């Protein structure tokens, strides 16, 4: 095998491995960007919008027990 042929085979193999790694890296990065935009960003934005506001929805309501016997019922 001549040195030229060896370098040609080695460079194409290195190119293929690099392209494969690069494609995996790009795909993973895109997945993380999509996850950030659609999952984390709305939660963070909701936190920023409601920051400093008195929101009564998140407060726990006090539970009142019902009476088993009605005082007004004569039976």
C-alpha positions as CSV (number, residue, x, y, z in Angstrom):
1,X,0.0,0.0,0.0
2,X,1.5,3.3,-1.0
3,X,1.6,6.2,1.5
4,X,-0.8,8.1,-0.7
5,X,-3.4,5.4,-0.5
6,X,-3.0,5.0,3.2
7,X,-3.5,8.8,3.8
8,X,-6.6,8.7,1.6
9,X,-8.2,5.8,3.4
10,X,-7.3,7.3,6.8
11,X,-8.7,10.7,5.9
12,X,-12.0,9.3,4.6
13,X,-12.4,7.2,7.7
14,X,-11.6,10.2,9.9
15,X,-14.1,12.3,7.9
16,X,-16.8,9.7,8.3
17,X,-16.2,9.4,12.1
18,X,-16.1,13.2,12.4
19,X,-19.3,13.6,10.4
20,X,-21.1,10.9,12.4
21,X,-20.0,12.6,15.7
22,X,-21.0,16.0,14.4
23,X,-24.5,14.8,13.3
24,X,-25.0,13.3,16.7
25,X,-23.8,16.5,18.4
26,X,-26.1,18.6,16.3
27,X,-29.1,16.3,16.9
28,X,-28.6,16.2,20.7
29,X,-28.2,20.0,20.8
30,X,-31.4,20.5,18.9
31,X,-33.3,18.2,21.2
32,X,-32.0,20.1,24.2
33,X,-32.9,23.4,22.7
34,X,-36.5,22.2,21.9
35,X,-36.8,20.8,25.4
36,X,-35.6,24.1,26.9
37,X,-38.0,26.2,24.8
38,X,-41.2,24.1,25.3
39,X,-40.6,22.8,28.9
40,X,-38.4,25.1,30.9
41,X,-39.0,28.5,29.3
42,X,-42.8,28.6,29.9
43,X,-42.3,27.6,33.5
44,X,-39.6,30.2,34.0
45,X,-41.7,32.9,32.2
46,X,-44.7,32.1,34.4
47,X,-42.5,32.5,37.5
48,X,-41.3,35.9,36.2
49,X,-44.8,37.1,35.3
50,X,-46.3,36.2,38.7
51,X,-43.3,37.4,40.7
52,X,-44.4,39.8,43.3
53,X,-48.1,39.3,42.8
54,X,-50.4,38.1,45.5
55,X,-51.9,35.0,43.9
56,X,-54.7,33.4,45.9
57,X,-54.9,30.3,43.7
58,X,-51.8,28.8,45.2
59,X,-52.9,29.3,48.9
60,X,-54.4,26.3,50.6
61,X,-58.0,26.8,51.6
62,X,-59.1,26.1,55.1
63,X,-61.2,23.0,55.3
64,X,-64.4,23.2,57.3
65,X,-65.9,20.0,58.7
66,X,-69.5,19.5,58.0
67,X,-71.9,18.7,60.9
68,X,-73.3,15.3,60.9
69,X,-76.5,16.4,62.7
70,X,-78.5,19.4,61.6
71,X,-79.7,21.5,64.5
72,X,-82.7,22.8,62.5
73,X,-83.9,19.3,61.6
74,X,-86.6,18.1,64.1
75,X,-86.4,14.4,63.2
